Amino acid sequence: MEAYRAPRGLAKGENDGGWRTLRPIFRDRDELSASLDLNEVIRSALDRSDALIVLCSPASAASRWVDQEVDYFLKTRDAGRIICVIAPGLPAGTALDAVLPPALRAILPQGVEPLAVDLRRDGDGPRLARLKIAAQLLGVRLDQLVQRDARRRLQVMAAFTAAAVVLAIGMGAMTVATLKSRQIARQQRDETEALVAFMLGDLRQQLEPVGRLDVLDGVSAKVLAYYAKAPTERLDDKALGQRAKAQTLLGTIREQRGDLAGAQDAFSQAAATTHALVQRDPRNGERIFDEAQNVFWQAYVEWRREDVAGAERGFKRYGDLAQTLVAIDPNRPEWRVEVAYAKNNLGTLLFEQDRPTEALEAFRAGQAVFEAERARAPQDRTLLEGAANSRAWAADCLLRLGRPREALAEREAAVRILSQAIAKYPADKRLRVRSVGAELALARLDLDLGRGAEARARSERNVARLQDLAALDPTNVRWREFLMIGRMDTLELAMWSGRLKEAEAARADAAAMLARLRSGPKAEAWRADLDGRLDQLSIILARRGGQSAKAQRMSEALAARMKVTNWRKEADSAALYGFAEWAAGRGGAAVEVLGARRASLSPASLDILARAYLADGRADQAASIVSDLAKHGYAHPGFLAFWRDSTVGEALAQAREAHE
């Protein structure tokens, strides 16, 4: 249809500078970028369209996505702007009403069917169907197009015949064979690229929410194998864009499976391709958007591989690209949201650099953008996820700043937003995992604030949910990590409730899970949030169980490990190192590690610093920290148990009384 050109003098408004072609026609499978937000892209295209062509078949009639697009279009257009096209495979005698989308069928009077174009051989056939669609889009009578088309075909045929007679003298047979082979090759290429578009579009959208990494891996491999058969210089822009999407998909799969080196390689290849496409058309926003996605993923993987400098460069470039998109078209919501993602990424980097105040400011800025966009599209999935993510990071910053009550409010808001998203998209397994992670973090905050019963109930409920989800895809490393974190939460809750046997069983389970995560050629290195936390909980459990010698040995081992890490630049490593030195009986050494970081320590680490001050003979400084923590509502059972019977217990009691 885009190749059709109307005869002169017939196109709508041609004498007034109107148009004779039907370009562009938005086709959602081909035109969508590597955006996670398909709804906004489609809505924007529908808003800019004069007409909607609906391919009518049993599959489209049953598709809720087709029905939603038709319903959205009808909110601002009448039914006369919808062109129904009967698919060629529909059995003869099938009533049109049976293959209409429900939204269109609902507005038609009883017994009335819309005029439709019939692609079937016994209907209009391809040529007449094309003219019918063109006539409706151009606003002219069909008989005019048919007559002019027939005349034009005769002229073309006459010219072609004359040329063919001349050429046939020496090249007739060769020409026929060449034309046929080219036509067959073109048809095969078009069919293959249509399949590629389906695999990277519709099929990917169906598989990602259910977490089938194995099938997605096969999809990306088949696409890349197809494009590998042709040299890069022979691929057109569309083919290069499809190849880049396949490379991005492969990178996300590898990242979720824990293969960070492989993920970085895939994202680097995709970024190189999208950057080359942007160089060909620097003002093409869709290409800049695709490049921004790959720049983000590169930086994210570098961050996970602890390449802070590389991550910072990547996140800054991603932010620059987001601002470029908004400058090109400030009315595109999916581009405005990129600015929010850039703010969140910057906040993450600042948080990792132990700058929680600046990080909180960045997350607040991203949150403001997400909330403004949610006001326009309250049920949009990516906006719900983005808003929840901003809230969760803000909670981490507030906790690092020693403000647990404010952190609790942010965590509760994140959980509410994700619950709203799951209610709207119940089949999306990724959303469910995010929700479980948010619930477990909220349970840990409940424990920090002395709400042990609420913490245990929430933790048990969500660990059960995690077990069900992890069983769906055993290859998903991220889900298995979440499950291990849940078991460590179980260990901590049981330990501080006095159920030491249950705590020991949970510790053994967590250790077994960690061993499985650390096995295989693509296993990650030792991590403070997983390996380190389990070591810390094991030391506390041994101390609680009266195993002083065992606790001492484990403390010495952890201190020796942490001493050779980059603890001066890594907040989590410094917190573990300070704990290990205190647990090993070296209060002064713990003060040296933690004292300089006092303004950015979490409540749990501040508690350890206070204990180190006490062990080092500085009770006044210990009492000051304990009093501040109590005033902010910190009431972790370990904190209360240690300080209640200490020499600064009176300060704790007074602060809690004032707080209450």
N, C-alpha and C positions, 0 to 999 in steps of 0.2 A: 504494500500500500504506500510506503514512503517513496518508492520509485515511480509511482504513477504521476503523470503530468497531464493536467487538464488541457483540452483543446483551447486555442486562443479564443477569447470572447465569451467563454462559457463560465469561467471561474467566478465565484461569488466576489463582487466588489472589485473585479479586475481593473475596470476603468478608473477606479478611485485609489489605485495603488494596492489592491488586494492581492491575494495569493493564488497561485496556480498549482502548487504542490501540497502534499499532505504531511509534510515534515514539521515537527517531529512527532512520532507516535511513541508514547511511553509504554514499554512492555516490561512488567515488573520483574520478570525472570532475568532479562538481559541488562536492564538499566541500573539495578541496585548496586551500590558499592559494598565494601566489606564492613558495613555498619551493623552494629548489634541492634539498632533501633529501626526496624523495617517499617513500623507503623507510621512514624512521622514522615519518612521518605514517600510512602505511598499516598498519605493524605495530602502532602504538598503537591504531588503530581496530579492528583484528582482535582485539587483546587484550581490548577492551571489549565485543565483540559476542557475543550469545548464539547466533547462527546465521549461516551464510554462504549467500547465494543466488547460484548460479552459472548464468549464461545459457549454455547448451550449444549450440555451433555449431562448424563446422569452423575458423573463425577463432579462437575462444577455446581450442579444443583445441590449436591450434598456437602459442598465445601463451605465451611463457616467463614473462611477468609474471603472467598468470592462474594458471599452474601454481605459481609461487612463492608466491602468496597462499594457494592451496589447501593447499600443503605446509606453510606456516607455521601455518595454522589447525588442521590435523590434528595438530600437535605437542601441542596442549593440549585438543583436542576429539575426539570420536569421529565417525565418518562419518555417523551419524544426525543430526548437527546441520547437515549440508550439504543444502540443498534444490536439486535439479537442475531447471532450467527449460528445456525444449526451445524454441529460438528459432522464431518463426513462419515464417521463410523456409526451414526445413529440408525437403528433398524427402521425400515420403512413402516409407516403407520403409527409411529410413536407420536403421541400428542405433544405439541410444543409446551403446553402447561406443565407437563411432567418433568421438563428439563430446565424450567426457569428458576432462577434464584428466588427463595421465599420473599425477600424484600421487594422484588419487582412484582411477583405474583400478588402480593398483598395489596398493592395500590391499584391493580386493574379491576374494573367492574366484573361482576360474576359472568362467566361464560365468554369474556372478551380476551382475545389473544393479541399480542402486539405483532406488527408487521415484522417479518424475519427474513433474513437472507439464508438460503439453503445451499450449503456446500456439496451436498450429496449429488451423485451423478444423475439420479432421476429427479433432482430438484433444479436449482439454478445452475449448478456446475461451477467450477472455479472461475471461468472468465466472466460470466454474467454476474456472479456473486461479487466479484471485484468491482464491477461497474456500479452495482447497486449500492455498495458501501461508499464508493467515491461520490455518487450522486447525492447521498444523504449528507456526507461531510462537506461537499462543495455547495449544497443548497440549489441544485439544478434538477431538471426533469430527467428521468432515466432515459426516455426515448431520444433526447438530444445527445446524451453521451453515447448511446448505442449507435445512432446514425453516424456521429462524428468518428467513433471508434472504428466502425466498419470501413468508412472512407479512408481513414488513416492506415488501417491494415492493408487495404487494397493498394494504396500508394507505396507503402513499405514493401509489400509483396512484389509489386511491379519492378521497383528499383532493385530489389534483391534478385529477382528472376533474371533481369538484364545482366547484372554483375555475375550471377552464377553461370549464365550461358558462356560468358567470356572465360571465366576461370575454369569451367568444366572441361575446356579443350585439353588442358594438360594436367589438371589437379583435382578432378572431380572425386575420384575414389578416396584420395588422400584427405581431402577436406572433410568429407563425410565422416571418415574414421576418427579424425582429430576432434571434430566437434562433439561426436558422441562420447569419446573418452573424457573430454574436458567436462561435459555435462555430468557424466557419471561421477567424476572426481569431485566436482563442485557439490553435487547432491550428497555424497558421502561425507565431505567435510562439514557441510551445513548440519547434517544429522548428528555427526560426532560432537560438534560444538554446542548443539542444542542439548545433548546429553551431558556435556561438561557443565553447562549452565545450570541444568537441573541438579547435578550432583553437588555443586558449590552453593546452590541457592536453596531450593525447596527441601532436598534430602538432608542437607546440613541442618536446616532449621528444625527438621523433625527429629534428628538424632542427638543434637547437642543437649536439649533439655533432659533427655533420659540417660545421659552420661555414657553412651556407647562409644568409648574411645576406640575400641577395636575396629568397629565398622567405619568410623570416621577416618581412621588411619588408612584403611583400604581405599576409601574414596580418594583421599589426597594422593596416594601412591599411584592410582590408576590415571588420575588427571596429569600428574607430573610425567608419568611414563609416556602419555600421549604427546605432550609437548616436547619431550626430549627427542622425539623422532625428527624434529625439524630444527635447523640452526636458528639461533636467536634472530639473526639479521633477516630471516625470511618470515618471521612472525609479525603480523600487523598489530596495531595498538590494542585491539580487542583481545586478541590471543595472548598478548603479553600481560594484560590486566587479569585475565583468567588464570594464567600461570602464577602470577603474584598472589592471588587469592588462595590457590592451592598450597603455595609455600607458607603463607600465613597460617592456614589451617593446620598444616603439618607441624609448624612451630608451637601452636597452642596445645596440640596433642602431646608433643614431646615434653612441654613444660609441665603439664598435668601428670605425666608419668614420671617426672623427676629427672628426665634427661636434659639438663640445662645446657650442656655443651651442644647437643644436637638441636635444641630449640634455638639457641643463639645463631647457629649456622643457617637454619631455615629462615629466621626473621631477617638476617643480614642479606640473604639472597632476594627475599621479597622486597626489602627496602631499596636495594639497588635497582630492581626492576621498576618499582613505582617512582623512584627518583628520576629515572631515565624518561619515563612517561611525562612527568611534570616538566622536565626540561624541554620536551617537544611542545608543550602547551602550558606556559606558566600561569595563565589566568583560569585554567580549568579547575574549578573548586572540587569536583568529584575526584580528580586525580590527586590533588593536594590532600584531601581527606584520607584517601587510601594510603598515601605516604605517611601521614600523621599516625595512623594506626600501627604501621610497622616500626616507626621510630619509637613509639611508646613501648611496644613489645620488646624491642632491643634493649631499651633502657631498663625495663622491668626485670628482664633476665640478668642484666649486668648488676642490678641492685641485689637480686637474689644470690648472685655469685660473689657478692661483697666487693664489687668493683665500684666504689662510691663515686670516684671521679668520672668514670664512663657513664654511670647512671645520671649524674648531675648534668653532664653535657647533653645526654639524650633527652632528659625531661625538659631542659630549657629549650631545646630545639622543638620539642613537641608543643610547648607553650607558644612559641613563635608561630608555628604552623596553625595553631588554633586561632590565634589573633588574625592571621592572614585570611582564614576562612570567614571570620565575622566581618572583616573589612570588605571582602568580595560580595557577600550577601548577608547583611545583618538580620534578614527575615527568615533565615533557615534555622529552625529550632535545634536540629541535630548538630549544627555547627556552633551555635551558642553554647550548647552543653559541653563541647570539647574544651572550652575555657575552664569549666568547672572541673573536668577530669585533670586538666593541667595543674590547677590549684591543689587538688588532692595529691597528685604526684609530688609536687614541690613540698607539701606538708609532710608526706611520708619520708622524704629525704631529710628534711630538717629534724624530724622526730628521731631518725636513726643517728643523726649527728648530735644528739643530746641537746636540742634547742626546742623544748616543748612549747615555750611561749610563742615563738615565731611560727611553729608548726600549727598551733591552735588557731592563730590568725588566718593562716592559709586554708585550713579546713573550714573555718567559718565562712570565708569568702566563697569556697566551692559550694558549701551548703546553701548559701543565699541564692546562687544560680539555680541549683537543683530545685529548691522550693518555688522559685519564680516560674520555672518551667512546669512543675507539677500542678501549679494553679491553672495552667492552660490544658494540661493532659494528666488528670489525676491518676489514671489507671495505667499509665505507660510503664512497662516493665523496667526498662533501663533507667528511667528517672527514679523509680522506687528503689532500685538497687543502688544507684549513685547517692541518693539522699541518705539511705541507711549506712552506706560506707562512710560518708562524711561524719555522720553522728558517731559511729563506732570509733573512728580515729580521734575525734574530739574527746571522747570518753577516755581513751588511752592517754591523751595529753593532760587532761585534768587529773587523772590518777597519778601521772608522773609529777604533777605540780602539787600533790598532796591534798587534793580536793575530792575525796571519794563520793561525797553526797551529790555534788554536781555531775561527777562521772556517772553515777547511777541514773540520773535523769536522762542523760544522753543515751545510755545503753537501753533503757526502757523505751525511749523513742525509736531507736533502731529496730528493736524487736517488734514494736507495733507496725512500723512501716513494712518490714519483711512479712509479717503475718498478713497484712493487707495484700501484698504481692502474691503470696501463696494462695490466698482465697480467689484471686483473679486468675492465676496460672497454676492450678493444682498439679499438673503433670510435669512441671519443670523441676527435675531433680537437683539441678545446680542451685536453684532458689532455696530448696529444702535444706541443702547442706549449709548455705549461708545462714539460714535461719537457725539451724542447730548451733553453728559456731557463735552466733550472737547470744543465744540462750545460755550456752555454757559460760561465756564471758560474764553475762549478767549473774549467773549463779555464783561465780567467783567473787563478784562485787557484793552479792548478798552476804557471803561468808565474811568478807572484809568489814561489813557494817554490822556484824553480829546477828544476822538473820539466818541462823543455821538450818532451821526446819525448812524455810523457803528454798535455801540453796540446795539442800539434799533432794527435795522433791523435784526441783527444776532440772538438776543434774541427772538424776536417774531417768527421768522422762526422755531427756534428749540423748543420752547415751544409747538407749534402746532404739531411738529413731536412727541414730548413726549406724548401728549394727545392721539394720535392715538396708540402709542405703549402700553401705560398703560392700554388702553381699552382691549387689547388682553388678558391680564392675570391680573385681579384685585387682585389676591393673591400675586403678586410679590411686596414685600415691597420695594425693592431697586428701582424699577422703580417709585413707588409712591413718594419715597424720592426725586428722581431727579425732578419729576414734581413739588413738593413743592419748591425746590430750584429755579426752573424756575420762579415760581410765585413771589418769593421774589426778583428775579432779575427784574421782571416786575415792582414791587413796587418801587424799588430803581430808576430805569430809569425814571418812571413817576414822582416820587417825585422831582428829580433834574432837570426835564424838566418843572416844574411848574404846572403839571397836577395833582393837589392834590386829586381831586375826583376819578380819575382813580387809583391813588396810594392807596387811602383808600379802594376801591373795591378789589384791588389785595391783600391788607393786610388781609381783611376779608376772601378771598378765601384761602390764605395761612394758616390762623388760623384754618379754618374748616378742611383743609387737615391734619394739625398737630393733631387736635383732633381725627381724624379717625386713624392716625398712633399710637396714644397713647392709643387707646381703645383696649380691648381684653386682655386675660390672658397672651399673649406673647409679650406685648408691651415693648419697650425699655424705659430706664430711660431718664431723661432730658439730652439733648445734646447741647453743645455750638454751633455747626455748624448749628443746626436746630432751636431749641427753643430759644437759646441765640441770634442768628442772627435776628430772628423775633422780639424779645424784643427790640433789639438795633434799628432796622429800625422803629419800632413803636414809640420809644422815639424821634427819629429824625423827623418823620412825624408830631408828636404832636408839636414839637418845630417849625417846618416850618409852621404849620397851626395856630400858635399863641396860642396854648393851653398850656401855661406855667405850670399851676398847675398840669394838667394831666401828662405832661412830667416829672415834679418833682417827682410825686408819683411813676411813673413807674421806674424812675432812682433809687429812694431809694429802691424799691423792688428788682430790679436787683442787686444792690450793696449788699444788705443783702443776697441774694441767693449766689452770687459769693464769698462772704467772707468766707463761710463755705465749699467751694470746695477746691480741691488740686491745687489752682491756682499757687502756687510757682513752681510746677513741670509741669504744663500744659500750653503751650503757648497760646492756644485759650482762656482758662479760664482767664488767666492773662490779655489778651487784652480786654476781656469783662469787667472784674473787673475795669481796669483802665478807660475804657470809662464811666462806670456807676458812678464812683466817680467824674470824671470831669463833667458829665452831671448833677450830683446832686449838683455841686457848690463847690466841695472840690478838688481844683487843687493840693494842697500839697499832699493829700492822693493818687491822681492819679500818681504823680511823684514817690512816694514811691513804687507803684506797678510796674510801667513801666520803671523807670529810669535804674534799674540794667540790664534790658533786651535790652537796646537800640541797641546793635549790631545785634540782631536777630529779631527785630520787622518788620512787614510788613509796607509798606508805609502808609496805613490807620492808623495803630497803632502809627507810628511815628508822624503822623499829630496830633493825640490826645495827645501824650506826649508833643509836641510843644505847644498845646493849654493849657495844664496843667502848663507848665513852665511859660507861659504868665500870667495865672491866679495867679500864685504864685509869680509874680513880677520878674521873671528872663527872661526878654525880649531878652537878648543877646543869651542865650541858645536856646530859641525858634527860633530866627532868623537864627541861625546856622543850625538847623534841616530843616527849611523851605527852605533855600537856597540849601542845599544838595538834598532835594527831587526834587526841580525844575530843578536842574542840571541833574538829572537822568531821566527827562521827565515826572515826576508825575504831572498830571493836572486834577485830579478828580474835578468835578464841586463843590462839597462840600468844598474841600481844597481851591480852588480858591476863592469861595464866602466868606469864613471866613477870609482869610488872605489879600485879596485885600484891604479891608477897615480897617485893623488893624494897629497898630503902627509899625509893621514890614512889611507892604505892600511894602515898597520901596525895601527891600531885595528880596522879591519875584519877583518884576518887573525886578530887575537887573539880577537875576538868570535866569528868563525866557528869557530875551533878549539875554543873553550870550548863552543860550541853542539854541535859534533859529538862 
